């Protein structure tokens, strides 16, 4: 099995974005300090518990740590450093592990980037979302396009050589020309990685309420599909490998170059390849290959639970062999390489063609999937309409 990853949820935000469905809370320095203490306690708890359960009591091997949110960059670098150290003390963190922090472009990186590097952070994921100010305002983002550019340049000056930029396509009122501009600006910065998402209007978000009340138009699905096609073409021309539906990694040049980029997100690949990951923090999810569990969502309640017992699990579920196989199948289908059905059958004891043959033929006739030499993958059209494919496995 692949080495595990650690996800660390930092819920704090200055302001919640209209499209955001993540677990967030308002920032306060006292609350943040208590939260970091709780994180370190929970990391120690799971390190000890998982080591005790492991063969020969060895610490769990880890090769990725990901600070997500919320806004992880709102914390001080020394607080980030404390948490990284706690991970190294509790787990067997491999040399050269990928350690990522998500950054809000409103963050003044001049005073933090050096501290992040000293803490062990070696990959930065910048939540740009758009390089157009009116789009940023409509999303309730706290930064401007100019601040995004300053943040990216500041990270480079500080010494970051593995940058990922996030953008969202298919916004209400967004024109094809707007998306082409955003994509062009992102490529101008020559990042090592791009996460280019089509907007999902999530239930319970302010954006959903705005659309229901007629304050914002419903996003245009056909236009979003056109934007997606332009994204795939432009990134390919710029030397990026598309390795997942929404993720693109820059290919290296020279004698050691291959068709597989060294800049793929090592941490996110764990989700798509059925590898174990351990989430700490309020609302964080975990998976050990058999069980899934998630933490208490409310920040203050999470801290109280950790203070009492070191643990804050709200719910835990054991997957059946079939459930695990089905989850692994549709998660791996997100990858451009698709699924080797022979290898999959050997690992999960599920004959995908026998189980889903009728639906697979229907999806193939619709041009959404292709099956060649026992490798099942999404077509270009299927990448846009992936949810229609995944429905057959639910």
SULQUI-V621442 format. One record per backbone hydrogen bond with DSSP energy under -0.5 kcal/mol. NH is the residue of the N-H (numbers start at 0). CO is the residue of the C=O. If there is no record, write none. Layout:
NH/CO ; NH/CO
This chain:
3/60 ; 4/275 ; 5/63 ; 6/277 ; 7/65 ; 8/6 ; 8/279 ; 9/7 ; 9/67 ; 10/8 ; 12/24 ; 17/138 ; 19/16 ; 23/21 ; 24/10 ; 26/12 ; 31/27 ; 32/28 ; 33/29 ; 34/30 ; 35/31 ; 36/32 ; 37/33 ; 38/34 ; 39/35 ; 40/36 ; 41/37 ; 42/38 ; 43/39 ; 44/40 ; 45/41 ; 46/42 ; 47/43 ; 48/44 ; 49/45 ; 50/46 ; 51/47 ; 52/48 ; 53/49 ; 56/53 ; 57/54 ; 61/91 ; 62/3 ; 63/3 ; 64/97 ; 65/5 ; 66/99 ; 67/7 ; 67/65 ; 69/9 ; 70/11 ; 72/101 ; 73/70 ; 74/71 ; 78/75 ; 79/75 ; 80/76 ; 81/77 ; 82/78 ; 83/79 ; 84/80 ; 85/81 ; 86/82 ; 87/83 ; 88/84 ; 89/85 ; 90/86 ; 91/59 ; 92/90 ; 93/61 ; 93/91 ; 96/93 ; 97/62 ; 98/96 ; 99/64 ; 99/97 ; 100/122 ; 101/66 ; 102/124 ; 106/103 ; 108/106 ; 110/107 ; 111/108 ; 112/108 ; 115/111 ; 116/112 ; 117/113 ; 118/114 ; 119/115 ; 119/116 ; 120/115 ; 121/98 ; 122/98 ; 123/161 ; 124/100 ; 125/123 ; 125/163 ; 126/102 ; 126/124 ; 127/125 ; 128/165 ; 129/127 ; 132/130 ; 134/131 ; 135/131 ; 136/132 ; 137/133 ; 138/134 ; 139/136 ; 140/135 ; 147/143 ; 148/144 ; 149/145 ; 150/146 ; 151/147 ; 152/148 ; 153/149 ; 154/150 ; 155/151 ; 156/152 ; 157/153 ; 158/154 ; 158/155 ; 159/154 ; 163/123 ; 164/192 ; 165/125 ; 166/194 ; 167/128 ; 168/196 ; 173/170 ; 178/174 ; 179/175 ; 180/176 ; 181/177 ; 182/178 ; 183/179 ; 184/180 ; 185/181 ; 186/182 ; 187/183 ; 188/184 ; 188/185 ; 189/186 ; 190/185 ; 191/162 ; 192/162 ; 193/247 ; 194/164 ; 195/193 ; 195/245 ; 196/166 ; 196/194 ; 198/168 ; 201/199 ; 204/201 ; 206/17 ; 208/204 ; 209/205 ; 210/206 ; 211/207 ; 212/208 ; 213/210 ; 214/209 ; 215/209 ; 220/218 ; 223/219 ; 224/220 ; 225/221 ; 226/222 ; 227/223 ; 228/224 ; 229/225 ; 230/226 ; 231/227 ; 232/228 ; 233/229 ; 234/230 ; 235/231 ; 236/232 ; 237/233 ; 238/235 ; 239/234 ; 240/248 ; 241/239 ; 242/240 ; 242/246 ; 243/246 ; 244/333 ; 246/243 ; 247/193 ; 248/240 ; 249/191 ; 250/238 ; 256/253 ; 260/258 ; 263/260 ; 265/263 ; 268/264 ; 269/265 ; 269/266 ; 270/266 ; 270/267 ; 271/267 ; 272/268 ; 273/270 ; 274/269 ; 276/286 ; 277/4 ; 278/276 ; 279/6 ; 282/295 ; 283/280 ; 285/292 ; 286/276 ; 287/290 ; 291/316 ; 292/285 ; 293/314 ; 294/283 ; 295/311 ; 301/297 ; 302/298 ; 303/299 ; 304/300 ; 305/301 ; 306/302 ; 307/303 ; 308/304 ; 309/304 ; 309/305 ; 310/304 ; 313/293 ; 314/293 ; 316/291 ; 318/289 ; 318/316 ; 323/319 ; 324/320 ; 325/321 ; 326/322 ; 327/323 ; 328/324 ; 329/325 ; 330/326 ; 331/327 ; 332/328 ; 333/330 ; 334/331 ; 335/242 ; 337/334 ; 338/375 ; 340/338 ; 340/373 ; 341/373 ; 343/339 ; 344/340 ; 345/341 ; 346/342 ; 347/343 ; 348/344 ; 351/349 ; 354/350 ; 355/351 ; 356/352 ; 359/355 ; 360/356 ; 361/357 ; 362/358 ; 363/359 ; 364/360 ; 365/361 ; 366/363 ; 367/362 ; 368/362 ; 369/376 ; 371/374 ; 374/371 ; 375/338 ; 375/373 ; 376/369 ; 378/367 ; 382/378 ; 383/379 ; 384/380 ; 385/382 ; 387/384 ; 388/384 ; 389/385 ; 390/386 ; 391/388 ; 392/389 ; 393/390
